[in-house]
Amino acid sequence: MGEDKKPKTRQDCRALCDARMTSLRQTARLNLNIPASLPGVLEKAIRQSRTQQQREQIVSFCMIWVRQILFAFDEARSRQLYGQIADADPSLFFSFCRKKNKSFCANVKKLRQDCLKQLEAIIPARKDQALYIADLVFRRMISDHSGLSPVLVGPPGAGKSFLVQTVSEVLNKVGIKTGFVRQVMTQTQVGKNNDELIGRLLGSSCKWSNGDLGLIYQKAAEHDVVLVFLDEAEKHDGLRDFMIGLLDPEQPLEDHFLKDSNLQINMRHKVVFVLAANDLSSLNNGSGDPLWSRLTSVEVPAYSDSEMERLLVKKVITDGIHFCNDKRLVEQNAKQAFRELGYNADLRKVHNRINEMLYQQVILEEGVENSVRSSAKVISFNR
């Protein structure tokens, strides 16, 4: 079939796309091990296409994609351009694939109840804040993009990071495949060049020798939704304009690597942004502030002493310290750790101290075999 023929049917569309993929298989300098069947991103889009115009979009995408692979700088870049797109969700590239999922809409109420039950068991004092974030995810998945991005406001050690990560884990447990990306927004994380931070989230140009896909795309390609957590957002020196664009629901959310490869992409429908800050002074410049107009504050109060003890005991046990599942012993060590370090100590340090004492008591003093010792894992605590 000639490339100038219009793909009136799905069969026409498959034939035109297959002709382009065949050119990749027959390119001697590339060793991509491309299967005989069409890549999933194309096949899924073809199945969902309803009009000739939509099929023309698929063929155009395929031609641009193949051209970029063929003329990439080297084989490694060609492999990257093929492998990280071949099985991606087609809704990232084709707007007609972003249809409302009626079966999901019917199940939202039950999914929400399942989430709430688990959140009450893990973080009972913060279940309302967590459910607010979960509701944003549900709204995003039924094509409602109007929700403002929450800013979790609370003192250091209030458990803001843990709250967002818990929401991600609970969503996965109830059947929503959720990716999680955490980015600290402080200048010291990236030196004087904010391009590194931006590139980490949204990719860097394919025209650069070190160009790469961003973390948001990599998660969105294989998950139903992505929670992007921007921590310490009040320390966003030099990134205010970037954050305004990042949070603007009217702007497409594009990966720079793919955009500069001439591939149209929009990740907006799959991403929920959550910010955290110790205070709001640098985020709220008053009436008409374009950044603040995209945000809503959600208060996260400091943990009480008893809450901190219960949370750390639960985390030590559920995170899988393989050599100890004795809740009473963990509770005793938690109390001891807080007596030594104080309730105002960084929770990561308290958590580490509990694990140190458990290791001393259970492994060294009781002589557990080396094979068991090697299986012990210590989990860092994210606030």
VEXDOMAR-911377 format. One record per residue (C-alpha): residue number from 1; residue in one letter; chain; y, x, z. Coordinates in Angstrom, 3 decimals. Example, Ala and Ser with C-alpha at 12.3 -4.5 7.8 and 13.67 -1.06 7.14 Angstrom:
   n res chain       py       px       pz
   1   A     A   -4.500   12.300    7.800
   2   S     A   -1.060   13.670    7.140
***
This chain:
   n res chain       py       px       pz
   1   M     A    0.000    0.000    0.000
   2   G     A    3.414    1.417   -0.966
   3   E     A    5.838    2.179    1.853
   4   D     A    8.480    0.018    0.165
   5   K     A    6.305   -3.111    0.469
   6   K     A    7.472   -5.615    3.051
   7   P     A    4.952   -6.280    5.850
   8   K     A    4.693  -10.060    5.477
   9   T     A    1.534  -10.260    7.555
  10   R     A    0.115   -8.398   10.528
  11   Q     A   -2.489   -6.926    8.199
  12   D     A    0.290   -5.531    5.971
  13   C     A    1.982   -4.080    9.051
  14   R     A   -1.224   -2.397   10.218
  15   A     A   -1.837   -0.927    6.765
  16   L     A    1.672    0.567    6.523
  17   C     A    1.506    2.008   10.045
  18   D     A   -1.978    3.381    9.470
  19   A     A   -0.774    5.168    6.326
  20   R     A    1.862    6.959    8.388
  21   M     A   -0.605    7.860   11.157
  22   T     A   -3.031    9.186    8.531
  23   S     A   -0.383   11.674    7.459
  24   L     A   -0.468   13.036   11.025
  25   R     A   -4.242   13.294   11.067
  26   Q     A   -4.151   15.258    7.803
  27   T     A   -1.434   17.703    8.882
  28   A     A   -3.235   21.021    9.173
  29   R     A   -0.768   22.711   11.541
  30   L     A   -1.130   19.940   14.142
  31   N     A   -4.199   19.423   16.291
  32   L     A   -3.369   16.126   17.977
  33   N     A   -6.855   14.556   17.920
  34   I     A   -5.401   11.241   16.775
  35   P     A   -8.055    8.481   16.842
  36   A     A   -8.823    6.403   13.779
  37   S     A   -7.468    3.234   15.401
  38   L     A   -3.747    2.592   15.689
  39   P     A   -2.014    3.771   18.893
  40   G     A   -1.810    1.070   21.526
  41   V     A    1.992    0.840   21.400
  42   L     A    1.807   -0.195   17.712
  43   E     A   -1.267   -2.419   17.931
  44   K     A    0.108   -4.392   20.885
  45   A     A    3.475   -4.835   19.154
  46   I     A    1.781   -6.025   15.940
  47   R     A   -0.243   -8.620   17.866
  48   Q     A    2.924   -9.969   19.475
  49   S     A    4.955  -10.025   16.245
  50   R     A    5.777  -13.425   14.778
  51   T     A    8.138  -12.731   11.884
  52   Q     A    8.449  -10.344    8.963
  53   Q     A   11.609   -8.907   10.492
  54   Q     A    9.732   -7.973   13.650
  55   R     A    6.993   -6.294   11.600
  56   E     A    9.619   -4.367    9.661
  57   Q     A   10.922   -3.086   13.016
  58   I     A    7.426   -1.878   13.899
  59   V     A    6.992   -0.059   10.571
  60   S     A   10.450    1.521   10.887
  61   F     A    9.658    2.678   14.423
  62   C     A    6.351    4.155   13.248
  63   M     A    8.005    6.042   10.379
  64   I     A   10.708    7.536   12.624
  65   W     A    8.152    8.422   15.305
  66   V     A    5.850   10.173   12.835
  67   R     A    8.757   12.017   11.220
  68   Q     A    9.902   13.326   14.580
  69   I     A    6.373   14.520   15.390
  70   L     A    5.979   16.250   12.022
  71   F     A    9.287   18.073   12.271
  72   A     A    9.218   18.897   15.973
  73   F     A    9.980   22.461   17.031
  74   D     A    6.378   23.360   17.797
  75   E     A    2.918   21.922   18.359
  76   A     A    3.524   21.381   22.067
  77   R     A    6.582   19.232   21.330
  78   S     A    4.635   17.317   18.658
  79   R     A    1.868   16.660   21.161
  80   Q     A    4.422   15.435   23.699
  81   L     A    6.093   13.091   21.207
  82   Y     A    2.742   11.589   20.317
  83   G     A    0.947   11.488   23.662
  84   Q     A    3.719   10.018   25.791
  85   I     A    4.457    7.176   23.391
  86   A     A    1.024    6.298   21.969
  87   D     A   -0.082    4.111   24.898
  88   A     A    3.328    3.108   26.240
  89   D     A    4.344   -0.486   26.912
  90   P     A    5.732   -1.776   23.570
  91   S     A    8.389   -3.826   25.387
  92   L     A   10.253   -0.550   25.916
  93   F     A   10.838   -0.320   22.164
  94   F     A   10.675   -3.890   20.822
  95   S     A   12.776   -6.678   22.299
  96   F     A   10.418   -9.366   20.940
  97   C     A    7.725   -8.002   23.291
  98   R     A    9.887   -8.818   26.327
  99   K     A    8.732  -12.398   26.586
 100   K     A    8.560  -14.287   29.850
 101   N     A    5.057  -14.209   31.293
 102   K     A    4.284  -17.852   32.084
 103   S     A    1.138  -17.067   34.068
 104   F     A    3.084  -14.602   36.216
 105   C     A    5.810  -17.192   36.857
 106   A     A    3.155  -19.584   38.135
 107   N     A    1.809  -16.945   40.548
 108   V     A    5.111  -15.664   41.958
 109   K     A    4.991  -17.873   45.053
 110   K     A    1.517  -16.671   46.024
 111   L     A    2.359  -13.027   45.284
 112   R     A    5.442  -13.349   47.464
 113   Q     A    3.415  -14.792   50.331
 114   D     A    0.885  -11.952   50.008
 115   C     A    3.721   -9.399   50.076
 116   L     A    5.325  -10.982   53.114
 117   K     A    2.042  -10.964   55.027
 118   Q     A    1.550   -7.248   54.437
 119   L     A    5.189   -6.366   55.132
 120   E     A    5.033   -8.228   58.454
 121   A     A    2.021   -6.116   59.417
 122   I     A    3.588   -2.777   58.430
 123   I     A    7.333   -3.121   59.119
 124   P     A    7.812   -6.405   61.022
 125   A     A   11.376   -5.631   62.120
 126   R     A   12.427   -4.879   58.530
 127   K     A   10.422   -7.437   56.607
 128   D     A   13.542   -9.367   55.513
 129   Q     A   15.159   -6.277   53.949
 130   A     A   11.871   -5.346   52.290
 131   L     A   11.321   -8.862   50.964
 132   Y     A   14.809   -8.816   49.433
 133   I     A   13.762   -5.812   47.339
 134   A     A   10.425   -7.420   46.453
 135   D     A   12.261  -10.565   45.326
 136   L     A   14.373   -8.450   42.969
 137   V     A   11.165   -7.124   41.437
 138   F     A    9.788  -10.648   40.992
 139   R     A   13.055  -11.798   39.416
 140   R     A   13.047   -8.833   37.061
 141   M     A    9.513   -9.666   35.954
 142   I     A   10.476  -13.264   35.073
 143   S     A   13.369  -11.958   32.941
 144   D     A   16.163  -12.463   35.485
 145   H     A   18.320   -9.325   35.383
 146   S     A   21.301  -10.724   37.279
 147   G     A   20.505   -9.411   40.753
 148   L     A   22.855   -6.847   42.287
 149   S     A   21.326   -3.537   43.329
 150   P     A   20.946   -3.322   47.124
 151   V     A   22.413   -0.475   49.151
 152   L     A   20.424    0.068   52.330
 153   V     A   22.998    1.017   54.939
 154   G     A   21.974    2.597   58.206
 155   P     A   22.078    5.787   60.276
 156   P     A   19.865    8.802   59.503
 157   G     A   16.322    8.168   60.675
 158   A     A   16.573    4.377   60.295
 159   G     A   13.612    4.395   57.911
 160   K     A   15.392    3.531   54.659
 161   S     A   13.162    5.694   52.445
 162   F     A   10.040    4.504   54.229
 163   L     A   11.108    0.886   53.697
 164   V     A   11.458    1.251   49.911
 165   Q     A    8.253    3.241   49.573
 166   T     A    6.432    0.604   51.624
 167   V     A    7.649   -2.124   49.246
 168   S     A    6.293   -0.116   46.308
 169   E     A    2.917    0.345   47.999
 170   V     A    2.648   -3.341   48.953
 171   L     A    3.532   -4.492   45.434
 172   N     A    0.734   -2.313   44.081
 173   K     A   -1.694   -3.763   46.616
 174   V     A   -0.952   -7.359   45.542
 175   G     A   -1.520   -6.489   41.893
 176   I     A    1.879   -5.501   40.491
 177   K     A    1.594   -2.009   39.044
 178   T     A    4.723   -0.408   40.496
 179   G     A    6.043    3.070   39.829
 180   F     A    8.258    4.798   42.393
 181   V     A   10.969    7.392   41.744
 182   R     A   13.084    8.901   44.521
 183   Q     A   16.199   10.883   43.679
 184   V     A   18.513   12.402   46.286
 185   M     A   22.076   12.149   45.002
 186   T     A   23.569   15.110   46.873
 187   Q     A   25.261   17.858   44.892
 188   T     A   23.187   20.525   46.656
 189   Q     A   20.035   19.152   45.080
 190   V     A   21.117   20.247   41.617
 191   G     A   23.683   22.966   42.174
 192   K     A   26.960   22.592   40.306
 193   N     A   25.437   21.031   37.188
 194   N     A   24.728   17.321   37.428
 195   D     A   22.980   17.426   34.038
 196   E     A   19.799   18.461   35.850
 197   L     A   19.823   15.349   38.019
 198   I     A   20.635   13.070   35.069
 199   G     A   17.957   14.741   32.954
 200   R     A   15.362   14.316   35.683
 201   L     A   15.951   10.547   35.699
 202   L     A   16.805    9.795   32.063
 203   G     A   15.502   12.802   30.152
 204   S     A   17.266   15.559   28.243
 205   S     A   17.908   15.799   24.528
 206   C     A   14.991   16.618   22.229
 207   K     A   17.439   18.903   20.408
 208   W     A   17.319   21.312   23.356
 209   S     A   14.469   23.787   23.608
 210   N     A   13.763   22.574   27.165
 211   G     A   14.320   18.888   26.381
 212   D     A   11.972   16.493   28.136
 213   L     A   11.351   12.852   28.910
 214   G     A   12.832   11.466   32.121
 215   L     A   10.883   10.286   35.153
 216   I     A   12.011    6.687   34.719
 217   Y     A   10.509    6.493   31.222
 218   Q     A    7.310    8.214   32.288
 219   K     A    6.824    5.612   35.037
 220   A     A    7.976    2.650   32.905
 221   A     A    5.552    3.578   30.110
 222   E     A    2.544    2.879   32.316
 223   H     A    3.738    0.490   35.057
 224   D     A    4.785   -3.165   35.195
 225   V     A    7.980   -2.250   37.024
 226   V     A    9.671    0.859   38.424
 227   L     A   11.503    1.100   41.746
 228   V     A   14.145    3.830   41.456
 229   F     A   15.423    4.876   44.877
 230   L     A   18.774    6.703   44.893
 231   D     A   18.942    8.261   48.352
 232   E     A   22.114    9.522   50.053
 233   A     A   24.120    7.682   47.393
 234   E     A   27.370    8.166   49.291
 235   K     A   27.196   11.890   48.410
 236   H     A   27.417   11.232   44.658
 237   D     A   30.115   13.843   43.867
 238   G     A   30.800   13.823   40.133
 239   L     A   28.215   11.112   39.456
 240   R     A   30.230    7.908   39.917
 241   D     A   30.576    7.165   36.180
 242   F     A   26.881    7.923   35.663
 243   M     A   25.940    5.524   38.471
 244   I     A   28.175    2.778   37.049
 245   G     A   26.347    2.995   33.719
 246   L     A   22.973    3.307   35.410
 247   L     A   23.496    0.045   37.323
 248   D     A   25.207   -1.958   34.545
 249   P     A   22.813   -4.755   33.488
 250   E     A   24.685   -5.177   30.200
 251   Q     A   24.057   -1.617   29.047
 252   P     A   20.691   -0.511   27.645
 253   L     A   18.876    1.915   29.918
 254   E     A   17.861    4.655   27.506
 255   D     A   15.896    7.866   27.802
 256   H     A   17.970   10.669   26.261
 257   F     A   14.964   12.504   24.829
 258   L     A   13.826    9.434   22.889
 259   K     A   17.332    8.283   22.005
 260   D     A   18.092   11.652   20.401
 261   S     A   14.770   11.344   18.551
 262   N     A   16.314    8.248   16.881
 263   L     A   13.874    5.928   18.676
 264   Q     A   15.539    2.822   20.080
 265   I     A   14.536    2.207   23.672
 266   N     A   15.659    0.007   26.549
 267   M     A   14.020    0.263   29.976
 268   R     A   16.429   -2.100   31.742
 269   H     A   13.954   -4.989   32.018
 270   K     A   11.405   -2.842   33.882
 271   V     A   13.594   -1.021   36.408
 272   V     A   14.984   -2.029   39.807
 273   F     A   17.483    0.318   41.461
 274   V     A   17.756    0.587   45.250
 275   L     A   20.345    2.815   46.913
 276   A     A   20.577    4.160   50.454
 277   A     A   23.620    5.417   52.319
 278   N     A   24.663    6.290   55.851
 279   D     A   28.055    4.693   55.185
 280   L     A   29.768    2.859   52.303
 281   S     A   33.176    4.556   52.240
 282   S     A   32.646    6.451   48.978
 283   L     A   30.820    3.577   47.266
 284   N     A   33.382    0.858   47.910
 285   N     A   36.879    1.570   46.607
 286   G     A   38.058   -1.971   47.152
 287   S     A   38.593   -4.979   44.928
 288   G     A   37.802   -4.354   41.284
 289   D     A   35.739   -1.219   41.893
 290   P     A   33.234   -1.182   38.977
 291   L     A   30.588    0.580   41.070
 292   W     A   30.815   -1.674   44.097
 293   S     A   30.776   -4.790   41.879
 294   R     A   27.197   -3.856   40.935
 295   L     A   26.040   -3.425   44.552
 296   T     A   25.315   -5.478   47.641
 297   S     A   24.885   -4.017   51.117
 298   V     A   21.717   -4.567   53.142
 299   E     A   21.895   -3.371   56.743
 300   V     A   19.002   -1.347   58.141
 301   P     A   19.545   -0.845   61.880
 302   A     A   18.265    2.183   63.749
 303   Y     A   14.752    2.015   65.162
 304   S     A   14.325    1.232   68.834
 305   D     A   12.293    3.763   70.811
 306   S     A    9.246    1.469   70.913
 307   E     A    9.532    0.750   67.160
 308   M     A    9.507    4.454   66.365
 309   E     A    6.395    5.003   68.480
 310   R     A    4.518    2.094   66.884
 311   L     A    5.556    3.111   63.370
 312   L     A    4.435    6.707   63.733
 313   V     A    1.120    5.727   65.341
 314   K     A    0.435    3.334   62.468
 315   K     A    1.456    5.934   59.872
 316   V     A   -0.693    8.714   61.341
 317   I     A   -3.736    6.433   61.275
 318   T     A   -3.187    4.667   57.939
 319   D     A   -2.159    7.837   56.062
 320   G     A   -5.604    9.200   56.704
 321   I     A   -5.728   12.061   59.173
 322   H     A   -9.431   12.356   58.433
 323   F     A  -10.388   14.097   61.645
 324   C     A   -8.928   11.460   63.974
 325   N     A   -8.965    7.661   63.925
 326   D     A   -8.706    7.287   67.701
 327   K     A   -5.659    5.052   68.116
 328   R     A   -5.400    5.696   71.837
 329   L     A   -5.303    9.465   71.338
 330   V     A   -2.684    9.115   68.607
 331   E     A   -0.555    6.912   70.870
 332   Q     A   -0.750    9.471   73.692
 333   N     A    0.335   12.251   71.360
 334   A     A    3.179   10.154   69.965
 335   K     A    4.579    9.639   73.451
 336   Q     A    4.194   13.347   74.190
 337   A     A    5.932   14.327   70.930
 338   F     A    8.902   12.087   71.720
 339   R     A    9.102   13.482   75.265
 340   E     A    9.269   17.012   73.825
 341   L     A   11.663   16.362   70.925
 342   G     A   13.590   13.277   72.046
 343   Y     A   13.966    9.893   70.357
 344   N     A   16.931   11.139   68.331
 345   A     A   14.848   13.832   66.627
 346   D     A   14.135   13.776   62.903
 347   L     A   11.060   11.560   62.457
 348   R     A    9.502   14.074   60.091
 349   K     A    9.496   16.648   62.916
 350   V     A    8.043   14.162   65.387
 351   H     A    5.330   13.211   62.903
 352   N     A    4.508   16.858   62.283
 353   R     A    4.298   17.525   66.036
 354   I     A    1.813   14.645   66.470
 355   N     A   -0.372   16.099   63.717
 356   E     A   -0.173   19.584   65.269
 357   M     A   -1.390   18.278   68.606
 358   L     A   -4.196   16.256   67.007
 359   Y     A   -5.318   19.321   65.081
 360   Q     A   -5.348   21.404   68.278
 361   Q     A   -7.215   18.809   70.315
 362   V     A   -9.725   17.492   67.782
 363   I     A  -10.382   20.430   65.469
 364   L     A   -9.859   23.592   67.513
 365   E     A  -10.823   22.434   70.992
 366   E     A  -13.808   20.324   69.935
 367   G     A  -15.109   22.751   67.287
 368   V     A  -15.336   20.533   64.253
 369   E     A  -17.144   22.201   61.346
 370   N     A  -15.150   24.019   58.691
 371   S     A  -16.036   21.434   56.076
 372   V     A  -14.312   18.761   58.140
 373   R     A  -11.339   21.003   58.840
 374   S     A  -10.731   21.539   55.152
 375   S     A  -10.594   17.783   54.548
 376   A     A   -7.781   17.270   57.041
 377   K     A   -4.503   16.354   55.409
 378   V     A   -1.082   16.226   56.978
 379   I     A    1.285   13.681   55.457
 380   S     A    5.028   14.241   55.445
 381   F     A    7.154   11.419   56.753
 382   N     A    9.880   10.115   54.404
 383   R     A   12.683    8.464   56.250
***
